[in-house]
Amino acid sequence: MADGQFPAVVDNLEVNEVNDGLIIYDSATDRVHHLNSTAAIVFTMCDGQTSAESIARVLSEGFGLEESPIAHVTACLDRLSAQGLLQ
């Protein structure tokens, strides 16, 4: 996902919360995706108005991290996008 973009979840996904994250069913590809709790946070913040930097800041504050997890957030966004879950 390129810097400065504001990722958004694609339409028509069935998203269900489970104890350890999210289960997402994509009827367009007939695929099921399981996101761990951290990836689930990243995914749910993809509203088309929140940048990767903002997502990283929320994770950093929420988990009390000393360094920004921007590289991990970007990698997660890239994987979610490659799986067709983000636009």
N, C-alpha and C positions, 0 to 999 in steps of 0.2 A: 504494500500500500504506500503510495507516494506521500512524501511529507506535505503537509498543508491540506490534505484531503480530509473530509469528514465522512467516515464510513457509515453506511446504513444497512440494516437488515433487509434482505430481499422479502418480497411479499409471499404470502401463501405457505409459510412454514408452520408446522405444528410444533409448538414449543411446550415441553412439560418439565416442571421442576422435579428433581429427585434429590435424595439426601446428599449426594456428592456432586451436584452440578445440574446440568440440563440434558434432556434427551430431545433431539430435534429431528423431526421427520420432514423430509423434502419430497413431496408427492410428485414434483416435476421430474425428479431423477430416481424416485423410489429408493432413496437412501436414508439411513438412520445415522445420526451423529451423536456421540456422547461427549459432552464437554465437562471437564473437571470444574471445580468451584471457581478457580481463578479465571479460566477461559470463559466461564459463564458470566462473570462480572464484566469482562471485556465485551462479550457479545451483547449483553443487555444495555451497555452504554453506547452502542452503535446506533444512534438515533438520527444521523445525518447532520447533527449540529455540534457534536462533541469530537474534538481532535484527538489523535493518538497521544499527544502531549498531555492533554487534560485527563485522559484515561490513566496514563502513567502516574500523574500527580495524585489522583484519587487512590490508586493502589499503593503508592508510596506512603501516603498519609494513613491509609487504613491498616496497612501491615507494619507501620513503623520502620520503613526501610531507610537506610542512610543514603543510598544512591537511587537515582531514578531508574525504574525498570523499563525505560523507553525501548531498549533493544528487544526485550522480551515481549512487550506489548506490540511492537511493530511485527515481530515474527508471528505472533498469534494472529494478528489482523491479516497478515499475508496468507496464513494457513486457512483461516476462515473464508477469505476471499477465494482462494484456489479451490475450496470445496463448494463454492457457489452459494455460500450463506450470506455474503455481503456484497453490496454494490458500491 
